[in-house]
Amino acid sequence: MIDFYTAGTANGHRAAVALEESGLAYRVHKLNLQAGDQRKPDYLQVNPAGAIPAIVDDEGPGGKPLTLAQSGAILLYLAEKSGRFLPRDPARRALAIQWLMFACSDVAGGSGTLFQLAMAAPEKSAANVEFFEKRLVHALRAADGQLAGRDYLADEISVADLALYPVVATRKPVIEKHGGLPNLTKWAERMAARPGVAKGMQVSV
Ligand SMILES: N[C@@H](CCC(=O)N[C@@H](CS)C(=O)NCC(=O)O)C(=O)O
């Protein structure tokens, strides 16, 4: 059984979608980030960085418990454990990992900046919000190009699609405002129609 520590953010949804799609058994522990659950001593034993998502697999490699943070690492671990979402073909596999990194660094970072500007930045600036919205959409334009003539980022569905979808879903209004990303929009509809994706997106709402 996998214990899954999460909250209703795109990083949390990323791991939830992967857990649902992998078909592995898990139980959810919801953290209230506003209340500071992530900084409580019990949780810092799970992830000393004080962030979600994290998992504890009591049947990790060699039958030993494994504790893991970082949504991208969790996706790769679940893909290897379930034998799903990491293409066997080496070229597709390399591309899947490239787009996984893109989703978890460039795109998640850009979306995180928008969150910080809205919730935490000491000074509010509409111009800065607009600037970082456009930067995020510019990054997503690369995925839109990759999806021209393809159903999935690495041709077959992979960790890359599972990683990117929650941010695209969360930032739909920003994409619509600055967008014109038709391939990404169609891909997002395809992803949303998957029962595992839909269920994963509801896990910590
Ligand atoms: N790169 C990390 C980011 C994790 C992260 O930033 N989690 C946020 C929520 S989306 C968090 O737990 N923040 C708690 C805090 O900053 O106190 C990942 O992909 O898992």
The ligand as a Tripos MOL2 file, in Angstrom:
@<TRIPOS>MOLECULE
LIG
   20    19     1     0     0
SMALL
NO_CHARGES

@<TRIPOS>ATOM
      1 N1          9.1140   20.5680   -7.2000 N.3       1 LIG1
      2 C1          8.2160   20.0670   -6.1880 C.3       1 LIG1
      3 C2          7.3550   21.2130   -5.7380 C.3       1 LIG1
      4 C3          6.5900   20.8850   -4.4800 C.3       1 LIG1
      5 C4          5.8640   22.1120   -3.9650 C.2       1 LIG1
      6 O1          6.2670   23.2620   -4.1830 O.2       1 LIG1
      7 N2          4.7640   21.8880   -3.2340 N.am      1 LIG1
      8 C5          3.9940   22.9830   -2.7040 C.3       1 LIG1
      9 C6          2.5280   22.8570   -3.0700 C.3       1 LIG1
     10 S1          2.3050   22.8660   -4.8010 S.3       1 LIG1
     11 C7          4.0550   22.9510   -1.1810 C.2       1 LIG1
     12 O2          3.8850   21.9150   -0.5930 O.2       1 LIG1
     13 N3          4.2760   24.1080   -0.5690 N.am      1 LIG1
     14 C8          4.2370   24.2020    0.8350 C.3       1 LIG1
     15 C9          4.9430   25.4070    1.3500 C.2       1 LIG1
     16 O3          5.6090   26.0670    0.5490 O.co2     1 LIG1
     17 O4          4.8580   25.6750    2.5410 O.co2     1 LIG1
     18 C10         7.3820   18.9140   -6.7620 C.2       1 LIG1
     19 O5          7.2480   18.8190   -7.9880 O.co2     1 LIG1
     20 O6          6.8980   18.0650   -5.9960 O.co2     1 LIG1
@<TRIPOS>BOND
     1     1     2 1
     2     2     3 1
     3     2    18 1
     4     3     4 1
     5     4     5 1
     6     5     6 2
     7     5     7 1
     8     7     8 1
     9     8     9 1
    10     8    11 1
    11     9    10 1
    12    11    12 2
    13    11    13 1
    14    13    14 1
    15    14    15 1
    16    15    16 2
    17    15    17 1
    18    18    19 2
    19    18    20 1
@<TRIPOS>SUBSTRUCTURE
     1 LIG1         1 GROUP 0 **** ****
